[in-house]
Amino acid sequence: MLSSTDSIMLWKYIFLLCTLQNIFHLTEGIIRSKFLEGSLDRILQCTIEKSLSDLEDYGCWCGSKEGNGNPVDAIDICCRQHKCITYLQFQKDSVQYCNSNIN
């Protein structure tokens, strides 16, 4: 069992990796950084005992879901950020899309 301090540090690391992956995705198109994806996957397995593939249909924003409503937790927030950045690449109204899909 992780101490609360260790748990907070790991969640901060997850957000950092999520942010870096989103920045990479935005600047390099659809190509994913295998290093960041692998690192995020390992951290998820250590912290919540789930892999990225386990989160495919997680929450309101992860995986193939269109995204609607408030994110259920920190992982869903990360998925929302990723979806909004992906939408930004292909659509001009990404801010409106991301803001309008939150309750």
KOLLUMKOL-750460 format. One record per atom (N, C-alpha, C, O): residue in one letter; atom name; x, y, z. Coordinates in nm, 4 decimals, m for minus. Layout:
BEGIN
NODE,residu,atome,x,y,z
NODE,A,CA,X,Y,Z .
...
//
This chain:
BEGIN
NODE,residu,atome,x,y,z
NODE,M,N,0.0844,m0.1182,0.0000 .
NODE,M,CA,0.0000,0.0000,0.0000 .
NODE,M,C,0.0884,0.1239,0.0000 .
NODE,M,O,0.1836,0.1330,0.0776 .
NODE,L,N,0.0576,0.2169,m0.0853 .
NODE,L,CA,0.1334,0.3414,m0.0945 .
NODE,L,C,0.0916,0.4389,0.0148 .
NODE,L,O,m0.0255,0.4468,0.0520 .
NODE,S,N,0.1900,0.5129,0.0652 .
NODE,S,CA,0.1561,0.6194,0.1592 .
NODE,S,C,0.0854,0.7301,0.0824 .
NODE,S,O,0.0929,0.7349,m0.0404 .
NODE,S,N,0.0177,0.8180,0.1527 .
NODE,S,CA,m0.0539,0.9263,0.0844 .
NODE,S,C,0.0436,1.0181,0.0112 .
NODE,S,O,0.0107,1.0694,m0.0957 .
NODE,T,N,0.1629,1.0397,0.0666 .
NODE,T,CA,0.2634,1.1231,0.0000 .
NODE,T,C,0.3104,1.0582,m0.1292 .
NODE,T,O,0.3212,1.1249,m0.2321 .
NODE,D,N,0.3388,0.9264,m0.1242 .
NODE,D,CA,0.3809,0.8551,m0.2449 .
NODE,D,C,0.2711,0.8554,m0.3496 .
NODE,D,O,0.2980,0.8716,m0.4686 .
NODE,S,N,0.1486,0.8378,m0.3059 .
NODE,S,CA,0.0353,0.8375,m0.3982 .
NODE,S,C,0.0208,0.9726,m0.4678 .
NODE,S,O,m0.0039,0.9779,m0.5883 .
NODE,I,N,0.0359,1.0807,m0.3935 .
NODE,I,CA,0.0274,1.2152,m0.4523 .
NODE,I,C,0.1385,1.2357,m0.5535 .
NODE,I,O,0.1151,1.2908,m0.6610 .
NODE,M,N,0.2597,1.1917,m0.5201 .
NODE,M,CA,0.3725,1.2060,m0.6128 .
NODE,M,C,0.3476,1.1272,m0.7415 .
NODE,M,O,0.3772,1.1759,m0.8506 .
NODE,L,N,0.2936,1.0065,m0.7295 .
NODE,L,CA,0.2663,0.9266,m0.8489 .
NODE,L,C,0.1582,0.9906,m0.9347 .
NODE,L,O,0.1684,0.9891,m1.0574 .
NODE,W,N,0.0542,1.0470,m0.8723 .
NODE,W,CA,m0.0507,1.1135,m0.9500 .
NODE,W,C,0.0043,1.2362,m1.0215 .
NODE,W,O,m0.0349,1.2651,m1.1346 .
NODE,K,N,0.0959,1.3089,m0.9555 .
NODE,K,CA,0.1591,1.4232,m1.0218 .
NODE,K,C,0.2403,1.3767,m1.1415 .
NODE,K,O,0.2411,1.4423,m1.2456 .
NODE,Y,N,0.3085,1.2642,m1.1273 .
NODE,Y,CA,0.3869,1.2089,m1.2370 .
NODE,Y,C,0.2963,1.1652,m1.3518 .
NODE,Y,O,0.3295,1.1849,m1.4687 .
NODE,I,N,0.1820,1.1059,m1.3184 .
NODE,I,CA,0.0854,1.0670,m1.4217 .
NODE,I,C,0.0391,1.1900,m1.4991 .
NODE,I,O,0.0328,1.1869,m1.6220 .
NODE,F,N,0.0066,1.2983,m1.4286 .
NODE,F,CA,m0.0361,1.4207,m1.4973 .
NODE,F,C,0.0750,1.4775,m1.5840 .
NODE,F,O,0.0490,1.5264,m1.6940 .
NODE,L,N,0.1998,1.4715,m1.5352 .
NODE,L,CA,0.3124,1.5204,m1.6151 .
NODE,L,C,0.3258,1.4400,m1.7435 .
NODE,L,O,0.3403,1.4971,m1.8516 .
NODE,L,N,0.3211,1.3070,m1.7320 .
NODE,L,CA,0.3318,1.2235,m1.8516 .
NODE,L,C,0.2148,1.2458,m1.9461 .
NODE,L,O,0.2319,1.2504,m2.0680 .
NODE,C,N,0.0962,1.2594,m1.8890 .
NODE,C,CA,m0.0225,1.2857,m1.9706 .
NODE,C,C,m0.0056,1.4162,m2.0471 .
NODE,C,O,m0.0340,1.4225,m2.1667 .
NODE,T,N,0.0402,1.5195,m1.9788 .
NODE,T,CA,0.0604,1.6495,m2.0426 .
NODE,T,C,0.1663,1.6412,m2.1511 .
NODE,T,O,0.1481,1.6954,m2.2602 .
NODE,L,N,0.2778,1.5734,m2.1219 .
NODE,L,CA,0.3834,1.5586,m2.2225 .
NODE,L,C,0.3337,1.4820,m2.3445 .
NODE,L,O,0.3655,1.5176,m2.4580 .
NODE,Q,N,0.2556,1.3770,m2.3210 .
NODE,Q,CA,0.2024,1.3004,m2.4330 .
NODE,Q,C,0.1066,1.3859,m2.5151 .
NODE,Q,O,0.1063,1.3781,m2.6379 .
NODE,N,N,0.0259,1.4666,m2.4488 .
NODE,N,CA,m0.0663,1.5547,m2.5208 .
NODE,N,C,0.0088,1.6585,m2.6026 .
NODE,N,O,m0.0293,1.6870,m2.7162 .
NODE,I,N,0.1152,1.7156,m2.5466 .
NODE,I,CA,0.1952,1.8130,m2.6211 .
NODE,I,C,0.2595,1.7463,m2.7415 .
NODE,I,O,0.2605,1.8022,m2.8511 .
NODE,F,N,0.3134,1.6262,m2.7208 .
NODE,F,CA,0.3745,1.5534,m2.8318 .
NODE,F,C,0.2712,1.5268,m2.9406 .
NODE,F,O,0.2983,1.5447,m3.0593 .
NODE,H,N,0.1535,1.4841,m2.8992 .
NODE,H,CA,0.0456,1.4545,m2.9936 .
NODE,H,C,0.0086,1.5796,m3.0732 .
NODE,H,O,m0.0128,1.5720,m3.1941 .
NODE,L,N,0.0010,1.6924,m3.0073 .
NODE,L,CA,m0.0361,1.8171,m3.0733 .
NODE,L,C,0.0696,1.8615,m3.1733 .
NODE,L,O,0.0360,1.9101,m3.2813 .
NODE,T,N,0.1965,1.8457,m3.1389 .
NODE,T,CA,0.3031,1.8960,m3.2255 .
NODE,T,C,0.3461,1.7974,m3.3324 .
NODE,T,O,0.4060,1.8380,m3.4320 .
NODE,E,N,0.3179,1.6709,m3.3152 .
NODE,E,CA,0.3639,1.5703,m3.4099 .
NODE,E,C,0.2499,1.4977,m3.4810 .
NODE,E,O,0.2726,1.3917,m3.5394 .
NODE,G,N,0.1313,1.5503,m3.4778 .
NODE,G,CA,0.0205,1.4831,m3.5442 .
NODE,G,C,m0.0269,1.3643,m3.4633 .
NODE,G,O,m0.0254,1.3677,m3.3403 .
NODE,I,N,m0.0689,1.2596,m3.5315 .
NODE,I,CA,m0.1278,1.1447,m3.4642 .
NODE,I,C,m0.0226,1.0473,m3.4123 .
NODE,I,O,m0.0560,0.9552,m3.3377 .
NODE,I,N,0.1028,1.0655,m3.4501 .
NODE,I,CA,0.2081,0.9756,m3.4040 .
NODE,I,C,0.2192,0.9849,m3.2519 .
NODE,I,O,0.2284,1.0942,m3.1960 .
NODE,R,N,0.2182,0.8716,m3.1871 .
NODE,R,CA,0.2286,0.8696,m3.0408 .
NODE,R,C,0.3727,0.8454,m2.9998 .
NODE,R,O,0.4488,0.7792,m3.0704 .
NODE,S,N,0.4082,0.8988,m2.8872 .
NODE,S,CA,0.5395,0.8729,m2.8299 .
NODE,S,C,0.5324,0.7400,m2.7555 .
NODE,S,O,0.4687,0.7308,m2.6506 .
NODE,K,N,0.5971,0.6378,m2.8090 .
NODE,K,CA,0.5940,0.5059,m2.7457 .
NODE,K,C,0.6594,0.5095,m2.6080 .
NODE,K,O,0.6180,0.4374,m2.5172 .
NODE,F,N,0.7623,0.5941,m2.5925 .
NODE,F,CA,0.8269,0.6054,m2.4620 .
NODE,F,C,0.7293,0.6581,m2.3578 .
NODE,F,O,0.7159,0.5995,m2.2504 .
NODE,L,N,0.6608,0.7686,m2.3887 .
NODE,L,CA,0.5666,0.8268,m2.2931 .
NODE,L,C,0.4488,0.7346,m2.2687 .
NODE,L,O,0.4024,0.7208,m2.1555 .
NODE,E,N,0.3999,0.6710,m2.3754 .
NODE,E,CA,0.2875,0.5798,m2.3604 .
NODE,E,C,0.3260,0.4617,m2.2724 .
NODE,E,O,0.2490,0.4210,m2.1854 .
NODE,G,N,0.4451,0.4065,m2.2948 .
NODE,G,CA,0.4921,0.2946,m2.2131 .
NODE,G,C,0.5127,0.3347,m2.0682 .
NODE,G,O,0.4801,0.2587,m1.9770 .
NODE,S,N,0.5671,0.4549,m2.0466 .
NODE,S,CA,0.5885,0.5042,m1.9103 .
NODE,S,C,0.4560,0.5245,m1.8394 .
NODE,S,O,0.4404,0.4854,m1.7237 .
NODE,L,N,0.3604,0.5856,m1.9081 .
NODE,L,CA,0.2290,0.6072,m1.8492 .
NODE,L,C,0.1629,0.4737,m1.8172 .
NODE,L,O,0.1007,0.4592,m1.7119 .
NODE,D,N,0.1757,0.3766,m1.9063 .
NODE,D,CA,0.1169,0.2450,m1.8844 .
NODE,D,C,0.1765,0.1792,m1.7597 .
NODE,D,O,0.1029,0.1228,m1.6788 .
NODE,R,N,0.3082,0.1858,m1.7434 .
NODE,R,CA,0.3728,0.1258,m1.6261 .
NODE,R,C,0.3300,0.1955,m1.4967 .
NODE,R,O,0.3070,0.1297,m1.3952 .
NODE,I,N,0.3196,0.3268,m1.5004 .
NODE,I,CA,0.2782,0.4000,m1.3800 .
NODE,I,C,0.1343,0.3657,m1.3434 .
NODE,I,O,0.1027,0.3477,m1.2258 .
NODE,L,N,0.0473,0.3566,m1.4430 .
NODE,L,CA,m0.0919,0.3190,m1.4155 .
NODE,L,C,m0.0987,0.1802,m1.3537 .
NODE,L,O,m0.1755,0.1574,m1.2602 .
NODE,Q,N,m0.0184,0.0871,m1.4054 .
NODE,Q,CA,m0.0186,m0.0481,m1.3500 .
NODE,Q,C,0.0277,m0.0484,m1.2051 .
NODE,Q,O,m0.0225,m0.1264,m1.1241 .
NODE,C,N,0.1234,0.0386,m1.1715 .
NODE,C,CA,0.1736,0.0451,m1.0331 .
NODE,C,C,0.0755,0.1147,m0.9391 .
NODE,C,O,0.0626,0.0754,m0.8232 .
NODE,T,N,0.0070,0.2168,m0.9877 .
NODE,T,CA,m0.0774,0.2965,m0.8986 .
NODE,T,C,m0.2196,0.2435,m0.8866 .
NODE,T,O,m0.2743,0.2368,m0.7765 .
NODE,I,N,m0.2790,0.2062,m0.9978 .
NODE,I,CA,m0.4190,0.1622,m0.9920 .
NODE,I,C,m0.4388,0.0201,m1.0442 .
NODE,I,O,m0.5516,m0.0279,m1.0554 .
NODE,E,N,m0.3269,m0.0469,m1.0764 .
NODE,E,CA,m0.3288,m0.1850,m1.1243 .
NODE,E,C,m0.4149,m0.2022,m1.2484 .
NODE,E,O,m0.4847,m0.3025,m1.2635 .
NODE,K,N,m0.4096,m0.1030,m1.3375 .
NODE,K,CA,m0.4778,m0.1096,m1.4667 .
NODE,K,C,m0.3815,m0.0600,m1.5736 .
NODE,K,O,m0.2917,0.0196,m1.5459 .
NODE,S,N,m0.4011,m0.1079,m1.6957 .
NODE,S,CA,m0.3186,m0.0621,m1.8071 .
NODE,S,C,m0.3985,0.0365,m1.8911 .
NODE,S,O,m0.5180,0.0558,m1.8690 .
NODE,L,N,m0.3313,0.0988,m1.9876 .
NODE,L,CA,m0.4019,0.1910,m2.0770 .
NODE,L,C,m0.5164,0.1212,m2.1494 .
NODE,L,O,m0.6226,0.1802,m2.1692 .
NODE,S,N,m0.4951,m0.0044,m2.1888 .
NODE,S,CA,m0.6020,m0.0763,m2.2599 .
NODE,S,C,m0.7219,m0.1031,m2.1691 .
NODE,S,O,m0.8349,m0.1118,m2.2173 .
NODE,D,N,m0.6986,m0.1164,m2.0379 .
NODE,D,CA,m0.8095,m0.1349,m1.9434 .
NODE,D,C,m0.8968,m0.0100,m1.9342 .
NODE,D,O,m1.0134,m0.0177,m1.8953 .
NODE,L,N,m0.8401,0.1044,m1.9700 .
NODE,L,CA,m0.9117,0.2314,m1.9575 .
NODE,L,C,m0.9792,0.2735,m2.0877 .
NODE,L,O,m1.0258,0.3869,m2.0992 .
NODE,E,N,m0.9848,0.1844,m2.1849 .
NODE,E,CA,m1.0402,0.2174,m2.3163 .
NODE,E,C,m1.1815,0.2749,m2.3071 .
NODE,E,O,m1.2123,0.3708,m2.3779 .
NODE,D,N,m1.2660,0.2209,m2.2244 .
NODE,D,CA,m1.4035,0.2706,m2.2102 .
NODE,D,C,m1.4286,0.3246,m2.0702 .
NODE,D,O,m1.5376,0.3079,m2.0155 .
NODE,Y,N,m1.3293,0.3886,m2.0130 .
NODE,Y,CA,m1.3364,0.4372,m1.8756 .
NODE,Y,C,m1.4004,0.5754,m1.8700 .
NODE,Y,O,m1.3773,0.6580,m1.9582 .
NODE,G,N,m1.4792,0.6006,m1.7686 .
NODE,G,CA,m1.5337,0.7339,m1.7428 .
NODE,G,C,m1.6180,0.7896,m1.8563 .
NODE,G,O,m1.6840,0.7155,m1.9291 .
NODE,C,N,m1.6145,0.9210,m1.8698 .
NODE,C,CA,m1.6939,0.9910,m1.9718 .
NODE,C,C,m1.6132,1.0263,m2.0963 .
NODE,C,O,m1.6714,1.0560,m2.2006 .
NODE,W,N,m1.4791,1.0238,m2.0873 .
NODE,W,CA,m1.3966,1.0783,m2.1945 .
NODE,W,C,m1.2936,0.9815,m2.2516 .
NODE,W,O,m1.2386,1.0090,m2.3583 .
NODE,C,N,m1.2652,0.8707,m2.1861 .
NODE,C,CA,m1.1565,0.7827,m2.2297 .
NODE,C,C,m1.1972,0.6939,m2.3471 .
NODE,C,O,m1.3143,0.6604,m2.3653 .
NODE,G,N,m1.0974,0.6575,m2.4252 .
NODE,G,CA,m1.1167,0.5641,m2.5351 .
NODE,G,C,m1.1979,0.6212,m2.6489 .
NODE,G,O,m1.1816,0.7371,m2.6871 .
NODE,S,N,m1.2851,0.5390,m2.7022 .
NODE,S,CA,m1.3612,0.5774,m2.8215 .
NODE,S,C,m1.4858,0.6602,m2.7895 .
NODE,S,O,m1.5600,0.6967,m2.8807 .
NODE,K,N,m1.5098,0.6900,m2.6634 .
NODE,K,CA,m1.6263,0.7711,m2.6269 .
NODE,K,C,m1.6134,0.9111,m2.6849 .
NODE,K,O,m1.5031,0.9647,m2.6955 .
NODE,E,N,m1.7249,0.9692,m2.7218 .
NODE,E,CA,m1.7260,1.1042,m2.7789 .
NODE,E,C,m1.6913,1.2103,m2.6756 .
NODE,E,O,m1.6408,1.3167,m2.7114 .
NODE,G,N,m1.7168,1.1840,m2.5517 .
NODE,G,CA,m1.6893,1.2808,m2.4461 .
NODE,G,C,m1.8116,1.3644,m2.4168 .
NODE,G,O,m1.8565,1.4430,m2.5001 .
NODE,N,N,m1.8647,1.3466,m2.2978 .
NODE,N,CA,m1.9824,1.4215,m2.2576 .
NODE,N,C,m1.9908,1.4191,m2.1059 .
NODE,N,O,m1.9752,1.3137,m2.0442 .
NODE,G,N,m2.0149,1.5332,m2.0463 .
NODE,G,CA,m2.0295,1.5402,m1.9018 .
NODE,G,C,m1.8998,1.5707,m1.8308 .
NODE,G,O,m1.7943,1.5844,m1.8928 .
NODE,N,N,m1.9094,1.5809,m1.7008 .
NODE,N,CA,m1.7925,1.6095,m1.6189 .
NODE,N,C,m1.7056,1.4852,m1.6060 .
NODE,N,O,m1.7580,1.3754,m1.5878 .
NODE,P,N,m1.5733,1.5005,m1.6150 .
NODE,P,CA,m1.4843,1.3862,m1.5934 .
NODE,P,C,m1.5071,1.3272,m1.4543 .
NODE,P,O,m1.5317,1.4006,m1.3586 .
NODE,V,N,m1.4990,1.1948,m1.4434 .
NODE,V,CA,m1.5283,1.1280,m1.3165 .
NODE,V,C,m1.4113,1.1328,m1.2188 .
NODE,V,O,m1.4324,1.1232,m1.0979 .
NODE,D,N,m1.2880,1.1474,m1.2687 .
NODE,D,CA,m1.1708,1.1540,m1.1808 .
NODE,D,C,m1.0510,1.2055,m1.2602 .
NODE,D,O,m1.0652,1.2518,m1.3733 .
NODE,A,N,m0.9325,1.1966,m1.1988 .
NODE,A,CA,m0.8108,1.2501,m1.2608 .
NODE,A,C,m0.7772,1.1803,m1.3921 .
NODE,A,O,m0.7293,1.2447,m1.4854 .
NODE,I,N,m0.8012,1.0517,m1.4007 .
NODE,I,CA,m0.7718,0.9792,m1.5244 .
NODE,I,C,m0.8647,1.0260,m1.6352 .
NODE,I,O,m0.8212,1.0455,m1.7486 .
NODE,D,N,m0.9902,1.0438,m1.6038 .
NODE,D,CA,m1.0870,1.0916,m1.7025 .
NODE,D,C,m1.0539,1.2348,m1.7463 .
NODE,D,O,m1.0763,1.2704,m1.8620 .
NODE,I,N,m1.0011,1.3167,m1.6555 .
NODE,I,CA,m0.9568,1.4519,m1.6920 .
NODE,I,C,m0.8446,1.4438,m1.7945 .
NODE,I,O,m0.8428,1.5198,m1.8914 .
NODE,C,N,m0.7515,1.3523,m1.7732 .
NODE,C,CA,m0.6417,1.3323,m1.8674 .
NODE,C,C,m0.6957,1.2910,m2.0041 .
NODE,C,O,m0.6496,1.3410,m2.1067 .
NODE,C,N,m0.7923,1.2010,m2.0060 .
NODE,C,CA,m0.8544,1.1591,m2.1328 .
NODE,C,C,m0.9234,1.2769,m2.2006 .
NODE,C,O,m0.9165,1.2913,m2.3227 .
NODE,R,N,m0.9898,1.3612,m2.1217 .
NODE,R,CA,m1.0569,1.4791,m2.1774 .
NODE,R,C,m0.9558,1.5739,m2.2400 .
NODE,R,O,m0.9782,1.6249,m2.3497 .
NODE,Q,N,m0.8445,1.5978,m2.1708 .
NODE,Q,CA,m0.7399,1.6841,m2.2256 .
NODE,Q,C,m0.6903,1.6297,m2.3587 .
NODE,Q,O,m0.6736,1.7041,m2.4554 .
NODE,H,N,m0.6672,1.5000,m2.3622 .
NODE,H,CA,m0.6174,1.4374,m2.4848 .
NODE,H,C,m0.7191,1.4501,m2.5975 .
NODE,H,O,m0.6832,1.4816,m2.7109 .
NODE,K,N,m0.8454,1.4255,m2.5662 .
NODE,K,CA,m0.9503,1.4349,m2.6682 .
NODE,K,C,m0.9629,1.5778,m2.7203 .
NODE,K,O,m0.9797,1.5982,m2.8405 .
NODE,C,N,m0.9550,1.6764,m2.6320 .
NODE,C,CA,m0.9652,1.8166,m2.6740 .
NODE,C,C,m0.8466,1.8567,m2.7609 .
NODE,C,O,m0.8631,1.9299,m2.8585 .
NODE,I,N,m0.7269,1.8093,m2.7260 .
NODE,I,CA,m0.6096,1.8397,m2.8080 .
NODE,I,C,m0.6212,1.7729,m2.9442 .
NODE,I,O,m0.5873,1.8334,m3.0459 .
NODE,T,N,m0.6684,1.6498,m2.9472 .
NODE,T,CA,m0.6883,1.5812,m3.0748 .
NODE,T,C,m0.7917,1.6558,m3.1582 .
NODE,T,O,m0.7729,1.6737,m3.2785 .
NODE,Y,N,m0.8998,1.6990,m3.0959 .
NODE,Y,CA,m1.0037,1.7737,m3.1661 .
NODE,Y,C,m0.9478,1.9049,m3.2201 .
NODE,Y,O,m0.9835,1.9472,m3.3300 .
NODE,L,N,m0.8602,1.9691,m3.1432 .
NODE,L,CA,m0.7974,2.0944,m3.1845 .
NODE,L,C,m0.7199,2.0773,m3.3149 .
NODE,L,O,m0.7165,2.1679,m3.3981 .
NODE,Q,N,m0.6578,1.9613,m3.3322 .
NODE,Q,CA,m0.5806,1.9362,m3.4533 .
NODE,Q,C,m0.6680,1.9346,m3.5782 .
NODE,Q,O,m0.6251,1.9784,m3.6849 .
NODE,F,N,m0.7888,1.8849,m3.5653 .
NODE,F,CA,m0.8713,1.8605,m3.6829 .
NODE,F,C,m0.9923,1.9517,m3.6962 .
NODE,F,O,m1.0520,1.9592,m3.8036 .
NODE,Q,N,m1.0292,2.0203,m3.5902 .
NODE,Q,CA,m1.1477,2.1050,m3.5935 .
NODE,Q,C,m1.1128,2.2448,m3.5443 .
NODE,Q,O,m1.0275,2.2603,m3.4568 .
NODE,K,N,m1.1767,2.3448,m3.5987 .
NODE,K,CA,m1.1451,2.4818,m3.5575 .
NODE,K,C,m1.2169,2.5243,m3.4301 .
NODE,K,O,m1.1735,2.6196,m3.3654 .
NODE,D,N,m1.3238,2.4581,m3.3922 .
NODE,D,CA,m1.4030,2.4983,m3.2757 .
NODE,D,C,m1.3761,2.4093,m3.1544 .
NODE,D,O,m1.4693,2.3719,m3.0832 .
NODE,S,N,m1.2499,2.3755,m3.1305 .
NODE,S,CA,m1.2181,2.2816,m3.0229 .
NODE,S,C,m1.2536,2.3362,m2.8851 .
NODE,S,O,m1.3003,2.2606,m2.7999 .
NODE,V,N,m1.2329,2.4649,m2.8609 .
NODE,V,CA,m1.2654,2.5223,m2.7297 .
NODE,V,C,m1.4148,2.5128,m2.7052 .
NODE,V,O,m1.4581,2.4766,m2.5958 .
NODE,Q,N,m1.4931,2.5451,m2.8060 .
NODE,Q,CA,m1.6388,2.5344,m2.7925 .
NODE,Q,C,m1.6789,2.3890,m2.7692 .
NODE,Q,O,m1.7650,2.3617,m2.6856 .
NODE,Y,N,m1.6176,2.2949,m2.8421 .
NODE,Y,CA,m1.6474,2.1527,m2.8256 .
NODE,Y,C,m1.6176,2.1083,m2.6828 .
NODE,Y,O,m1.7011,2.0453,m2.6180 .
NODE,C,N,m1.4992,2.1413,m2.6347 .
NODE,C,CA,m1.4582,2.0955,m2.5018 .
NODE,C,C,m1.5404,2.1609,m2.3918 .
NODE,C,O,m1.5741,2.0958,m2.2929 .
NODE,N,N,m1.5728,2.2876,m2.4076 .
NODE,N,CA,m1.6526,2.3568,m2.3063 .
NODE,N,C,m1.7991,2.3156,m2.3103 .
NODE,N,O,m1.8638,2.3089,m2.2057 .
NODE,S,N,m1.8525,2.2881,m2.4284 .
NODE,S,CA,m1.9946,2.2558,m2.4396 .
NODE,S,C,m2.0259,2.1141,m2.3938 .
NODE,S,O,m2.1415,2.0839,m2.3643 .
NODE,N,N,m1.9272,2.0272,m2.3872 .
NODE,N,CA,m1.9521,1.8892,m2.3482 .
NODE,N,C,m1.9315,1.8645,m2.1999 .
NODE,N,O,m1.9159,1.7500,m2.1574 .
NODE,I,N,m1.9313,1.9701,m2.1213 .
NODE,I,CA,m1.9205,1.9577,m1.9758 .
NODE,I,C,m2.0509,2.0068,m1.9159 .
NODE,I,O,m2.1021,2.1125,m1.9528 .
NODE,N,N,m2.1029,1.9297,m1.8242 .
NODE,N,CA,m2.2288,1.9689,m1.7591 .
NODE,N,C,m2.2068,2.0848,m1.6655 .
NODE,N,O,m2.3013,2.1315,m1.6018 .
//
